[in-house]
Amino acid sequence: MTTEERLEKVERELAEFREQLAKGVTAHAVRVRRLVLVDDADRERAMLEIGACGPRLRLLDAAGKPRAALGLGAGEPGLDLFNAAGEERAELVVDAGEPGLALFDEAGMARAGLAMTPAGPVLGLFDAAGRSIWSAP
Amino acid sequence: MTTEERLAKVERELGRAKRRSRWLLAALGLTAGAFALAWIFAGAAPTLQAQVGAGAERVVRANRFVLEDESGKPRAMLYAGKGEPGLTLFDENGKVRAMLSATADGSGLSLLDAAGKPCAGLVVNAGGSGLDLSYAAGKGRALLAVVKSGPGLRLYDENDKVIWRAP
């Protein structure tokens, strides 16, 4: 094989290789312990991982603050939403078979909640100290 | 460096790159499992980050991503089966405890108790959107929804009788 032929072969293979990389990697299934998505600046923005209490999906903002999480905490499933400071402001959880939706203020106090309890469903509003100010039924 | 030497160097580098690529592609299949990920990241816990197409779009494509715990049990699955993507989380007993999905009928989030019974559902479909909470022991239900006729909140007792409503 002449130098010219070798050069043509290398150029051709390199072009094919680049095309393959541009398409990405395709597979039917990928089994991992942690899956991380990074943004254009290589910051971690989403991760599917095994936390201390079980699997969870976490979404982070550009500052690295958690903004949303869906996972098992203490063995119970829940969705948590956070503000820009990384403080939890809303959660939808199941605790020992009792589901509930809670909305929190900036101090982290639950100010509104809709929950199922052993006594039945309850809708409640609370003051900044956590005292009930309205409820139904 | 002569042209011959430069060419030989390019050939060697291309050969190494191709071997890496083949290994990565093979490892991303079901059979090779986590071995490829150890190559990508030398850490103890296999972690997958897209490492292909450096300088361009970095993408790993698959029909299904399975997250395993240390004992190899599936604990989470991110999938796109039949065009309907979803995320399912499993507890250590293998029970489904959370499902986030987008189907032709609608999209939603379901949280389930340890027995696998749905307790909380947040759903959006052609009929509207709503939050549905139900107690595992069957003691009532709370339903907050927005449908064509407007928003509404209903609380039900264990006999499925409305005990409070607004409006």
Interface residues (C-beta under 8 A of the other chain):
Chain A: T3 R6 L7 V10 E13 L14 F17 Q20 L21 A22 G24 V25 T26 A27 H28 A29 V30 R31 V32 R33 R34 L35 V36 L37 V38 L48 E49 I50 G54 P55 R56 L57 L70 G71 L72 G75 E76 P77 G78 L79 L92 V93 V94 G97 E98 P99 G100 L101 L114 A115 M116 T117 P118 A119 G120 P121 V122 L123 A136 P137
Chain B: T3 E4 L7 V10 E11 L14 A17 K18 S21 L24 L25 L28 G29 L30 G33 A34 L37 A45 P46 T47 L48 Q49 A50 V52 G53 A54 A56 E57 R58 V59 V60 R61 A62 N63 R64 F65 V66 L67 E68 D69 E70 R75 A76 L78 L87 L89 F90 D91 E92 R97 A98 L100 L109 L111 L112 D113 A114 A115 C119 A120 L122 L131 L133 S134 Y135 A136 A137 K139 G140 R141 A142 L144 L153 L155 Y156 D157 E158 I163 W164 A166
